[in-house]
């Protein structure tokens, strides 16, 4: 018996969609039939991505979103629902990092990472869930999905990115708390913890001597590609995953198994 995942009629909001993993998540969902709402601060990049998705036969909308600003979050969600319709799937992807020793972290560095990765992710999910719960009360069979993008750095401390590790560990616990509290409304909340994925942000680093040494330490001596996460993303977004809730799933090519 085969299962064909089809997102026709579904609306998916992807934060941090202007580049990297967020852009790939949006393309994967659009390719599976969902209308995607592309959200980030970089509106020009979002418009370029929308054009790519539409050229491939998909449907996409653009909203400007600053996850560190609660008013911006509320406005973006309202705009998304006006443009596309009620959100069925949230991919909570926005994230930033700094590279430094903990002794060198300033209050500004700490806030920069925590405000986006943890506080921002929390309030995006909270505001989306409030809308999802209202719809669930009117239709108890309605299913919703929230997919938080954490990291293996939330499960294992990695050098030079201690505050990032702390923020993603918070996302892991946040995911579990949301799954427990919102599960009764048919909102499944899960987290993906990617390992090292090559994107436009870090591909130059992976080409350096230090980057090559890092890759050589990985189980199969290779970083992942954004499309390597497609299968897991689509699984967690699909209605067929209704029994997966509160799961923290690594996609790291065996890194955490070492």
PASETI-84355 format. One line per 3 residues: for each residue x, y, z of N, C-alpha, C, O, CB. Coordinates in pm, whole numbers, padded with zeros to 5 digits. Glycine has a CB too. Layout:
BEGIN
X Y Z X Y Z X Y Z X Y Z X Y Z; ...
REM end
This chain:
BEGIN
00086 -00119 00000 00000 00000 00000 00089 00124 00000 00177 00138 00085 -00097 00001 00123; 00066 00213 -00095 00145 00334 -00103 00072 00454 -00043 -00051 00457 -00040 00182 00363 -00246; 00149 00552 00003 00093 00676 00056 00144 00790 -00031 00265 00810 -00045 00130 00697 00206
00052 00865 -00087 00090 00980 -00168 00056 01107 -00092 -00061 01134 -00064 00018 00978 -00307; 00158 01183 -00058 00137 01307 00017 00093 01417 -00078 00161 01445 -00177 00265 01348 00094; -00020 01478 -00047 -00075 01582 -00133 -00123 01697 -00045 -00204 01678 00045 -00191 01528 -00221
-00072 01815 -00072 -00106 01931 00010 -00200 02028 -00062 -00206 02146 -00026 00021 02003 00050; -00271 01979 -00161 -00369 02063 -00230 -00468 02120 -00128 -00522 02046 -00046 -00443 01983 -00341; -00491 02252 -00134 -00584 02315 -00043 -00524 02355 00090 -00592 02418 00172 -00697 02225 -00018
-00397 02321 00115 -00331 02357 00240 -00255 02489 00225 -00200 02519 00119 -00235 02245 00284; -00254 02566 00332 -00179 02691 00338 -00064 02673 00436 -00085 02636 00551 -00271 02811 00380; 00058 02699 00390 00177 02683 00474 00252 02815 00485 00284 02878 00384 00270 02572 00416
00280 02857 00607 00360 02977 00633 00501 02934 00671 00520 02854 00763 00297 03065 00746; 00601 02987 00600 00741 02954 00627 00814 03082 00667 00822 03176 00588 00808 02888 00502; 00866 03086 00789 00944 03203 00831 01090 03184 00792 01137 03072 00772 00931 03225 00985
01160 03296 00781 01300 03290 00737 01312 03232 00598 01407 03159 00567 01382 03207 00834; 01215 03265 00512 01206 03200 00380 01292 03266 00273 01291 03220 00159 01063 03200 00334; 01364 03371 00306 01434 03445 00201 01561 03376 00151 01615 03414 00047 01470 03581 00252
01608 03274 00224 01730 03206 00180 01743 03072 00252 01662 03038 00339 01856 03294 00207; 01846 02996 00215 01883 02876 00287 01773 02774 00303 01699 02746 00209 01932 02913 00419; 01763 02718 00424 01666 02613 00451 01523 02663 00432 01439 02590 00380 01684 02560 00591
01495 02786 00474 01359 02838 00462 01311 02841 00317 01198 02804 00288 01351 02977 00521; 01398 02886 00227 01362 02889 00085 01336 02749 00033 01243 02727 -00044 01473 02956 00003; 01419 02653 00075 01400 02515 00030 01270 02456 00086 01198 02387 00015 01519 02428 00071
01242 02483 00214 01117 02433 00273 00997 02484 00194 00903 02409 00168 01106 02476 00421; 01000 02612 00158 00889 02670 00082 00874 02602 -00054 00762 02572 -00095 00910 02821 00064; 00985 02578 -00123 00980 02513 -00254 00925 02370 -00242 00847 02326 -00325 01120 02511 -00318
00968 02299 -00137 00923 02160 -00119 00773 02155 -00095 00704 02071 -00153 00996 02094 -00003; 00722 02243 -00012 00579 02244 00018 00498 02287 -00104 00393 02230 -00133 00550 02336 00136; 00548 02388 -00174 00479 02432 -00296 00478 02321 -00401 00378 02301 -00469 00546 02559 -00353
00589 02250 -00412 00597 02142 -00508 00501 02028 -00477 00462 01953 -00565 00736 02089 -00513; 00463 02017 -00348 00369 01913 -00307 00224 01962 -00312 00132 01890 -00273 00402 01865 -00167; 00204 02086 -00359 00068 02134 -00381 00017 02238 -00285 -00094 02288 -00303 -00022 02022 -00377
00095 02272 -00182 00049 02373 -00086 00065 02513 -00143 00154 02539 -00223 00125 02360 00046; -00024 02604 -00100 00002 02747 -00118 00097 02788 -00007 00069 02763 00110 -00131 02833 -00116; 00208 02850 -00041 00304 02889 00062 00304 03040 00082 00295 03117 -00014 00444 02840 00024
00315 03078 00207 00330 03219 00242 00474 03238 00286 00517 03181 00387 00228 03262 00355; 00548 03316 00212 00690 03339 00236 00706 03458 00329 00657 03567 00299 00767 03362 00103; 00774 03438 00442 00785 03544 00541 00930 03565 00584 01000 03469 00617 00699 03513 00663
00973 03690 00583 01103 03729 00639 01111 03881 00631 01017 03947 00588 01224 03660 00562; 01225 03935 00674 01243 04080 00666 01285 04126 00527 01269 04243 00493 01346 04125 00769; 01341 04034 00446 01397 04072 00315 01293 04052 00205 01289 03948 00139 01524 03989 00285
01209 04152 00188 01100 04142 00092 01143 04118 -00051 01078 04045 -00124 01018 04264 00098; 01254 04180 -00092 01301 04164 -00231 01337 04019 -00260 01305 03966 -00366 01423 04254 -00258; 01405 03954 -00163 01441 03814 -00183 01317 03725 -00188 01312 03628 -00263 01534 03767 -00071
01218 03760 -00109 01094 03682 -00108 01023 03691 -00242 00967 03593 -00290 01002 03730 00004; 01027 03809 -00302 00961 03826 -00432 01030 03743 -00539 00966 03688 -00628 00959 03974 -00473; 01163 03734 -00530 01238 03651 -00625 01201 03504 -00607 01183 03431 -00705 01391 03670 -00606
01189 03461 -00482 01152 03322 -00455 01009 03294 -00501 00981 03188 -00557 01167 03291 -00304; 00921 03388 -00478 00784 03371 -00525 00781 03351 -00677 00707 03267 -00728 00697 03493 -00486; 00861 03429 -00749 00866 03416 -00894 00917 03277 -00935 00866 03219 -01030 00956 03525 -00955
01017 03225 -00862 01068 03091 -00892 00960 02985 -00870 00943 02895 -00952 01190 03060 -00805; 00889 02996 -00759 00785 02898 -00727 00673 02903 -00830 00624 02799 -00874 00729 02923 -00586; 00634 03023 -00867 00526 03037 -00965 00570 02986 -01103 00490 02930 -01177 00481 03184 -00975
00697 03006 -01136 00748 02956 -01264 00745 02804 -01270 00737 02745 -01377 00891 03006 -01287; 00753 02740 -01152 00747 02595 -01145 00604 02543 -01128 00582 02424 -01108 00833 02545 -01030; 00507 02634 -01138 00367 02595 -01129 00307 02599 -00991 00193 02556 -00972 00352 02460 -01181
00381 02651 -00893 00331 02660 -00756 00264 02792 -00727 00260 02881 -00812 00442 02637 -00658; 00211 02805 -00606 00144 02927 -00562 00213 02980 -00438 00237 02906 -00342 -00007 02901 -00534; 00246 03109 -00439 00317 03168 -00325 00271 03311 -00301 00229 03381 -00393 00468 03164 -00349
00280 03352 -00176 00247 03488 -00134 00362 03540 -00048 00440 03461 00006 00112 03492 -00055; 00373 03669 -00037 00484 03732 00036 00430 03819 00148 00339 03900 00128 00572 03816 -00060; 00487 03801 00269 00457 03891 00380 00588 03930 00447 00679 03847 00459 00359 03825 00483
00598 04053 00490 00715 04099 00563 00699 04066 00710 00594 04091 00769 00737 04252 00543; 00802 04008 00768 00794 03963 00908 00926 03982 00979 01030 03939 00931 00752 03816 00914; 00921 04047 01094 01034 04057 01186 00994 03980 01311 00912 04027 01389 01072 04208 01219
01052 03862 01331 01007 03776 01440 01043 03832 01577 00993 03783 01678 01067 03639 01425; 01129 03934 01583 01164 03995 01712 01064 04100 01755 01078 04159 01862 01302 04055 01705; 00963 04125 01671 00865 04231 01695 00725 04169 01697 00676 04123 01594 00875 04344 01585
00662 04166 01814 00531 04101 01827 00426 04167 01737 00342 04098 01680 00484 04105 01972; 00431 04297 01723 00336 04365 01636 00354 04321 01491 00256 04305 01418 00351 04517 01646; 00480 04301 01450 00508 04253 01314 00455 04111 01295 00403 04078 01188 00658 04258 01286
00468 04027 01397 00418 03890 01389 00267 03890 01370 00215 03821 01282 00456 03811 01516; 00197 03966 01451 00051 03972 01441 00007 04025 01305 -00086 03973 01245 -00007 04059 01553; 00075 04129 01257 00042 04188 01129 00067 04090 01015 -00014 04079 00923 00124 04315 01107
00180 04018 01022 00214 03923 00915 00113 03809 00907 00075 03767 00798 00354 03867 00937; 00070 03758 01022 -00027 03649 01023 -00162 03696 00968 -00228 03624 00893 -00044 03594 01164; -00201 03816 01006 -00327 03871 00954 -00318 03890 00803 -00412 03858 00730 -00360 04005 01023
-00205 03942 00757 -00183 03963 00613 -00183 03829 00539 -00240 03817 00431 -00051 04038 00588; -00117 03728 00599 -00110 03596 00537 -00249 03537 00518 -00279 03480 00413 -00024 03502 00621; -00333 03551 00619 -00468 03495 00610 -00554 03572 00511 -00640 03514 00445 -00535 03495 00747
-00529 03701 00500 -00603 03780 00401 -00561 03741 00259 -00644 03729 00170 -00580 03931 00424; -00430 03722 00241 -00376 03690 00108 -00407 03548 00064 -00446 03524 -00050 -00226 03711 00107; -00389 03452 00157 -00395 03311 00119 -00508 03234 00185 -00569 03147 00123 -00266 03245 00152
-00536 03264 00311 -00636 03191 00386 -00578 03144 00519 -00461 03170 00547 -00688 03071 00305; -00658 03077 00601 -00612 03029 00731 -00491 02936 00719 -00485 02852 00629 -00725 02958 00804; -00396 02953 00809 -00271 02877 00804 -00293 02736 00860 -00336 02719 00974 -00160 02950 00883
-00261 02636 00778 -00269 02496 00821 -00136 02446 00875 -00133 02363 00966 -00313 02408 00705; -00027 02497 00819 00108 02447 00850 00199 02566 00876 00208 02656 00792 00164 02358 00734; 00266 02567 00989 00368 02668 01018 00504 02600 01022 00525 02505 01097 00339 02741 01152
00596 02650 00941 00736 02607 00949 00813 02722 01013 00838 02825 00951 00796 02569 00804; 00848 02702 01139 00905 02806 01225 01056 02800 01213 01123 02733 01291 00859 02789 01374; 01109 02870 01112 01246 02847 01068 01345 02960 01097 01466 02936 01092 01246 02821 00923
01299 03080 01126 01391 03193 01141 01499 03165 01245 01470 03115 01354 01313 03320 01180; 01623 03197 01211 01731 03174 01305 01857 03249 01267 01883 03275 01149 01760 03026 01316; 01936 03284 01370 02064 03354 01349 02166 03295 01445 02131 03220 01536 02049 03509 01373
02293 03327 01423 02398 03278 01511 02514 03377 01514 02527 03463 01427 02447 03138 01467; 02597 03361 01615 02725 03430 01621 02832 03324 01651 02801 03219 01706 02725 03545 01731; 02955 03352 01615 03065 03258 01642 03164 03326 01736 03233 03420 01697 03135 03213 01509
03169 03277 01859 03257 03338 01959 03260 03250 02084 03174 03164 02104 03210 03482 01993; 03359 03274 02167 03365 03206 02296 03263 03270 02390 03229 03387 02374 03508 03213 02357; 03215 03194 02487 03115 03246 02580 03167 03368 02657 03090 03458 02688 03073 03138 02678
03296 03370 02686 03353 03483 02760 03347 03613 02681 03356 03721 02738 03496 03453 02798; 03331 03602 02550 03330 03721 02465 03188 03766 02429 03172 03867 02359 03408 03694 02339; 03087 03694 02474 02949 03728 02439 02906 03855 02513 02919 03865 02635 02852 03610 02473
02855 03950 02437 02803 04073 02495 02651 04061 02513 02590 03971 02454 02838 04195 02406; 02591 04149 02592 02445 04147 02602 02377 04162 02466 02272 04104 02442 02398 04258 02695; 02439 04241 02379 02382 04260 02244 02389 04130 02164 02293 04096 02095 02456 04372 02169
02501 04058 02173 02515 03929 02105 02409 03830 02156 02344 03761 02078 02656 03871 02126; 02395 03825 02287 02300 03732 02350 02158 03762 02304 02084 03671 02267 02311 03741 02503; 02120 03888 02308 01985 03926 02267 01962 03900 02120 01853 03857 02080 01959 04073 02298
02063 03925 02038 02051 03904 01893 02011 03761 01862 01923 03736 01780 02184 03938 01823; 02078 03664 01929 02049 03524 01904 01919 03480 01971 01834 03418 01907 02165 03437 01953; 01904 03512 02097 01788 03464 02173 01657 03527 02124 01553 03461 02120 01807 03494 02320
01661 03654 02087 01539 03722 02046 01483 03663 01917 01361 03659 01899 01565 03871 02027; 01569 03618 01829 01522 03556 01705 01493 03408 01724 01383 03361 01693 01626 03575 01593; 01591 03334 01775 01582 03188 01776 01481 03133 01875 01413 03035 01845 01716 03130 01805
01470 03194 01991 01382 03139 02095 01259 03226 02117 01146 03179 02104 01459 03125 02225; 01281 03352 02151 01165 03440 02174 01082 03455 02048 00960 03444 02051 01211 03578 02224; 01149 03481 01936 01076 03498 01810 01001 03373 01770 00884 03381 01732 01172 03537 01700
01067 03257 01778 01000 03132 01743 00880 03106 01832 00776 03059 01786 01098 03016 01753; 00895 03137 01960 00783 03115 02053 00662 03198 02014 00551 03146 02005 00825 03148 02196; 00681 03327 01992 00565 03413 01968 00505 03393 01829 00385 03413 01811 00605 03558 01985
00586 03353 01731 00527 03316 01602 00435 03196 01619 00322 03195 01571 00637 03286 01497; 00486 03093 01689 00405 02973 01712 00282 03004 01796 00173 02955 01769 00489 02864 01780; 00300 03086 01898 00187 03121 01985 00076 03190 01908 -00041 03154 01921 00234 03209 02099
00113 03289 01828 00012 03364 01754 -00055 03277 01647 -00175 03290 01623 00075 03487 01689; 00023 03189 01583 -00037 03097 01487 -00131 03000 01557 -00239 02971 01507 00072 03020 01410; -00089 02950 01672 -00171 02853 01746 -00302 02914 01792 -00405 02846 01791 -00094 02800 01866
-00302 03039 01832 -00428 03103 01874 -00531 03098 01761 -00649 03074 01785 -00402 03250 01916; -00485 03122 01639 -00576 03118 01524 -00616 02974 01493 -00732 02947 01461 -00509 03182 01400; -00521 02882 01503 -00551 02742 01478 -00653 02687 01578 -00744 02613 01541 -00423 02658 01483
-00639 02725 01704 -00729 02677 01808 -00871 02728 01786 -00968 02656 01807 -00679 02720 01947; -00882 02852 01744 -01016 02906 01715 -01083 02825 01605 -01203 02798 01614 -01007 03054 01674; -01009 02787 01503 -01067 02708 01394 -01099 02566 01442 -01199 02508 01402 -00971 02702 01274
-01013 02512 01528 -01036 02377 01579 -01162 02369 01663 -01231 02267 01664 -00916 02331 01662; -01193 02476 01734 -01315 02477 01815 -01439 02471 01727 -01542 02415 01766 -01320 02602 01903; -01429 02528 01607 -01542 02522 01513 -01547 02392 01435 -01653 02350 01389 -01534 02637 01416
-01430 02327 01420 -01421 02202 01345 -01321 02112 01415 -01202 02116 01384 -01380 02228 01196; -01367 02029 01511 -01276 01947 01592 -01192 01849 01510 -01091 01800 01561 -01356 01871 01693; -01230 01819 01387 -01154 01726 01304 -01041 01795 01227 -00958 01729 01165 -01247 01655 01207
-01040 01927 01231 -00939 02002 01158 -00801 01977 01216 -00782 01984 01337 -00971 02152 01161; -00703 01946 01130 -00567 01921 01174 -00476 02037 01136 -00489 02097 01029 -00515 01790 01114; -00383 02069 01226 -00283 02172 01200 -00145 02117 01236 -00133 02023 01315 -00313 02301 01281
-00042 02175 01176 00095 02132 01201 00184 02254 01228 00178 02355 01158 00149 02052 01080; 00267 02242 01333 00374 02339 01359 00504 02261 01360 00521 02167 01436 00351 02416 01494; 00597 02303 01275 00728 02237 01264 00833 02340 01303 00860 02435 01228 00754 02181 01118
00893 02322 01419 00998 02411 01465 01133 02360 01416 01164 02241 01427 00996 02423 01620; 01213 02450 01363 01347 02411 01316 01447 02439 01427 01482 02553 01454 01386 02487 01184; 01491 02331 01491 01591 02340 01597 01727 02311 01535 01761 02367 01431 01559 02240 01715
01805 02225 01596 01939 02194 01545 02001 02085 01631 01963 02069 01747 02031 02322 01543; 02095 02009 01575 02172 01917 01660 02246 01996 01768 02285 01940 01871 02271 01833 01576; 02267 02126 01744 02331 02211 01844 02243 02232 01966 02290 02278 02070 02368 02345 01784
02114 02199 01954 02026 02202 02070 02032 02074 02151 01975 02066 02260 01884 02226 02025; 02102 01974 02098 02115 01845 02165 02258 01816 02208 02282 01734 02296 02066 01735 02075; 02353 01885 02145 02495 01866 02175 02564 02001 02167 02540 02078 02074 02561 01764 02077
02650 02031 02264 02722 02157 02262 02831 02152 02155 02913 02060 02153 02784 02188 02402; 02829 02250 02066 02930 02260 01962 03018 02382 01991 02969 02481 02045 02864 02271 01821; 03145 02377 01956 03239 02484 01992 03208 02616 01924 03166 02620 01808 03379 02443 01959
03229 02723 01996 03224 02861 01945 03081 02913 01919 03065 03028 01879 03303 02869 01817; 02979 02830 01942 02841 02877 01918 02753 02844 02039 02640 02798 02025 02782 02812 01789; 02808 02869 02158 02739 02831 02281 02601 02892 02297 02507 02823 02338 02822 02870 02397
02586 03021 02264 02455 03085 02281 02356 03029 02180 02238 03012 02211 02468 03239 02264; 02402 03000 02060 02316 02936 01960 02269 02800 02012 02151 02766 02000 02391 02919 01825; 02361 02722 02070 02324 02592 02128 02217 02610 02235 02120 02535 02240 02448 02521 02187
02234 02709 02321 02138 02735 02427 02001 02770 02369 01898 02724 02419 02187 02848 02517; 02001 02851 02265 01874 02893 02206 01801 02776 02142 01679 02764 02154 01897 03003 02101; 01874 02688 02074 01811 02575 02008 01769 02467 02108 01672 02395 02084 01905 02515 01904
01840 02455 02220 01795 02367 02327 01661 02416 02381 01574 02337 02416 01899 02359 02441; 01647 02549 02387 01519 02606 02427 01408 02573 02328 01295 02546 02368 01531 02756 02441; 01441 02574 02200 01340 02539 02098 01297 02393 02114 01179 02361 02094 01397 02562 01955
01389 02306 02150 01355 02165 02172 01253 02152 02285 01151 02085 02269 01481 02083 02205; 01279 02216 02399 01187 02207 02511 01055 02280 02481 00948 02236 02523 01251 02265 02637; 01065 02390 02409 00945 02464 02367 00854 02376 02284 00732 02377 02301 00984 02590 02288
00914 02299 02193 00836 02210 02106 00758 02109 02189 00640 02086 02164 00929 02138 02007; 00824 02049 02286 00758 01949 02370 00644 02012 02450 00536 01953 02461 00859 01884 02466; 00668 02131 02505 00564 02197 02584 00443 02231 02498 00329 02212 02541 00619 02325 02648
00467 02279 02377 00357 02313 02286 00279 02188 02245 00156 02190 02237 00410 02385 02162; 00352 02080 02220 00287 01955 02179 00192 01906 02287 00081 01861 02257 00392 01847 02148; 00235 01914 02412 00152 01867 02524 00029 01956 02541 -00082 01906 02559 00234 01865 02654
00049 02088 02534 -00060 02181 02562 -00159 02194 02447 -00278 02212 02469 -00004 02317 02596; -00110 02185 02324 -00196 02211 02208 -00242 02086 02136 -00323 02094 02043 -00125 02299 02111; -00193 01971 02176 -00230 01848 02108 -00379 01821 02110 -00433 01763 02015 -00158 01733 02170
-00447 01862 02218 -00591 01835 02228 -00672 01911 02124 -00790 01882 02103 -00640 01871 02367; -00608 02009 02059 -00675 02084 01952 -00635 02032 01814 -00659 02099 01713 -00641 02234 01963; -00574 01915 01809 -00526 01857 01683 -00417 01942 01617 -00406 01947 01494 -00642 01839 01586
-00339 02008 01701 -00219 02077 01653 -00099 01989 01689 -00068 01972 01807 -00205 02222 01715; -00033 01935 01589 00087 01855 01613 00209 01945 01603 00228 02014 01503 00097 01736 01513; 00289 01944 01707 00409 02028 01712 00531 01938 01723 00546 01863 01819 00402 02129 01832
00619 01948 01624 00740 01866 01621 00859 01953 01583 00842 02065 01535 00724 01748 01521; 00978 01901 01606 01100 01976 01573 01192 01893 01486 01208 01773 01507 01173 02020 01700; 01253 01958 01389 01360 01900 01309 01492 01956 01360 01508 02077 01377 01340 01930 01156
01587 01867 01384 01721 01908 01428 01820 01873 01317 01875 01763 01317 01761 01838 01563; 01844 01965 01224 01941 01936 01117 02083 01932 01171 02117 01999 01269 01930 02040 01005; 02166 01854 01103 02309 01860 01127 02369 01969 01040 02303 02069 01012 02377 01723 01098
02492 01950 00997 02557 02051 00914 02501 02044 00771 02516 01944 00702 02712 02030 00913; 02438 02153 00730 02378 02164 00597 02446 02277 00522 02460 02387 00574 02224 02189 00606; 02489 02250 00401 02557 02351 00320 02454 02444 00256 02368 02399 00180 02644 02284 00212
02463 02572 00287 02377 02674 00227 02463 02791 00184 02585 02790 00203 02265 02720 00327; 02402 02891 00126 02478 03007 00080 02546 03081 00195 02642 03155 00174 02387 03104 00005; 02496 03060 00318 02552 03128 00433 02686 03067 00474 02777 03140 00516 02455 03123 00550
02700 02936 00462 02819 02870 00515 02904 02797 00411 03006 02738 00447 02779 02774 00620; 02864 02799 00285 02939 02719 00186 03083 02768 00170 03172 02688 00142 02868 02724 00051; 03106 02898 00188 03244 02948 00181 03326 02895 00298 03443 02862 00282 03246 03102 00179
03262 02887 00416 03333 02834 00533 03373 02688 00511 03484 02648 00546 03246 02848 00660; 03282 02609 00455 03313 02467 00432 03428 02448 00334 03490 02342 00330 03188 02395 00381; 03457 02550 00255 03568 02541 00159 03702 02580 00222 03807 02561 00161 03540 02630 00039
03699 02636 00345 03823 02675 00413 03890 02552 00476 03830 02445 00483 03796 02782 00520; 04013 02571 00520 04084 02461 00585 04012 02414 00712 04000 02295 00737 04228 02504 00620; 03965 02510 00790 03893 02475 00913 03762 02404 00880 03725 02307 00947 03864 02602 00997
03693 02453 00777 03568 02390 00736 03590 02248 00687 03509 02159 00715 03502 02472 00628; 03698 02226 00613 03729 02091 00563 03761 01996 00678 03725 01879 00673 03848 02097 00465; 03827 02048 00783 03855 01964 00899 03726 01924 00969 03712 01811 01016 03948 02039 00997
03631 02018 00975 03501 01988 01036 03429 01879 00957 03378 01783 01015 03414 02115 01043; 03426 01893 00826 03359 01794 00741 03424 01657 00757 03356 01554 00755 03364 01838 00593; 03556 01656 00773 03629 01530 00787 03593 01457 00917 03617 01337 00929 03779 01555 00781
03536 01530 01013 03497 01471 01141 03356 01411 01135 03315 01339 01227 03504 01575 01251; 03281 01440 01030 03145 01389 01019 03146 01242 00978 03241 01197 00913 03065 01473 00916; 03044 01165 01014 03045 01020 00990 03073 00983 00845 03150 00891 00818 02913 00960 01032
03010 01054 00751 03033 01021 00610 03107 01133 00537 03107 01140 00414 02901 00992 00540; 03169 01219 00616 03260 01323 00566 03195 01407 00455 03251 01429 00348 03388 01258 00512; 03075 01453 00486 03002 01537 00391 02898 01619 00466 02837 01568 00560 02935 01451 00281
02876 01744 00427 02762 01818 00481 02636 01781 00402 02644 01728 00292 02787 01972 00475; 02523 01808 00460 02399 01782 00389 02365 01895 00293 02431 01999 00289 02285 01763 00487; 02261 01872 00214 02205 01974 00125 02064 02007 00174 01999 01921 00234 02204 01925 -00024
02015 02130 00150 01881 02164 00197 01775 02063 00154 01683 02033 00230 01844 02300 00146; 01786 02011 00032 01684 01917 -00016 01688 01784 00058 01594 01704 00047 01703 01892 -00165; 01794 01757 00134 01799 01634 00212 01695 01633 00324 01669 01528 00383 01938 01616 00271
01637 01747 00354 01536 01756 00460 01394 01749 00406 01298 01750 00483 01554 01884 00537; 01379 01742 00273 01245 01745 00212 01154 01636 00268 01040 01663 00307 01255 01730 00061; 01204 01513 00270 01120 01400 00311 01068 01415 00452 00950 01390 00478 01196 01272 00298
01155 01455 00544 01114 01471 00684 01016 01586 00698 00916 01575 00770 01236 01495 00773; 01043 01697 00630 00952 01811 00635 00812 01771 00588 00713 01801 00656 01007 01926 00549; 00804 01706 00474 00673 01670 00419 00602 01568 00506 00479 01571 00517 00689 01616 00277
00677 01477 00567 00616 01382 00659 00549 01455 00776 00433 01429 00807 00722 01283 00712; 00622 01545 00839 00569 01614 00957 00456 01710 00923 00371 01740 01007 00680 01688 01027; 00454 01759 00799 00348 01852 00757 00221 01778 00716 00113 01838 00714 00396 01938 00642
00232 01651 00683 00119 01577 00627 00020 01534 00734 00057 01516 00850 00169 01455 00551; -00106 01517 00695 -00208 01469 00787 -00180 01325 00830 -00223 01282 00937 -00347 01478 00724; -00106 01251 00745 -00072 01113 00779 00018 01102 00902 00035 00994 00957 -00005 01048 00661
00075 01215 00946 00163 01214 01063 00088 01246 01191 00147 01296 01288 00277 01314 01044; -00043 01219 01194 -00126 01262 01306 -00085 01199 01440 -00122 01251 01545 -00270 01229 01278; -00009 01089 01437 00034 01025 01562 00174 01068 01602 00228 01018 01702 00029 00874 01547
00235 01159 01527 00368 01211 01561 00350 01349 01623 00315 01444 01554 00463 01218 01434; 00372 01359 01751 00353 01486 01822 00455 01496 01935 00471 01403 02014 00207 01497 01878; 00524 01610 01941 00628 01628 02042 00757 01558 02009 00841 01538 02097 00578 01580 02174
00774 01520 01883 00895 01448 01842 01008 01546 01810 00987 01652 01752 00866 01359 01719; 01128 01507 01850 01250 01584 01821 01333 01494 01730 01395 01398 01778 01329 01627 01954; 01336 01524 01601 01393 01432 01504 01520 01491 01443 01517 01600 01386 01291 01399 01394
01630 01418 01456 01755 01462 01395 01760 01419 01249 01712 01312 01212 01876 01406 01472; 01819 01504 01168 01848 01473 01027 01992 01519 01008 02017 01631 00963 01746 01544 00923; 02087 01431 01042 02226 01474 01055 02326 01375 00997 02446 01385 01023 02258 01497 01199
02277 01279 00917 02367 01183 00851 02447 01100 00952 02558 01054 00921 02463 01257 00757; 02391 01081 01072 02458 00998 01172 02545 01071 01271 02610 01008 01354 02540 00900 01105; 02548 01204 01264 02637 01281 01351 02611 01254 01500 02705 01234 01577 02622 01430 01323
02483 01253 01539 02451 01234 01681 02471 01090 01726 02469 01062 01846 02307 01276 01708; 02491 00999 01631 02515 00858 01666 02660 00831 01703 02693 00724 01754 02474 00768 01551; 02747 00928 01676 02890 00906 01703 02919 00905 01853 03034 00888 01893 02974 01013 01635
REM end
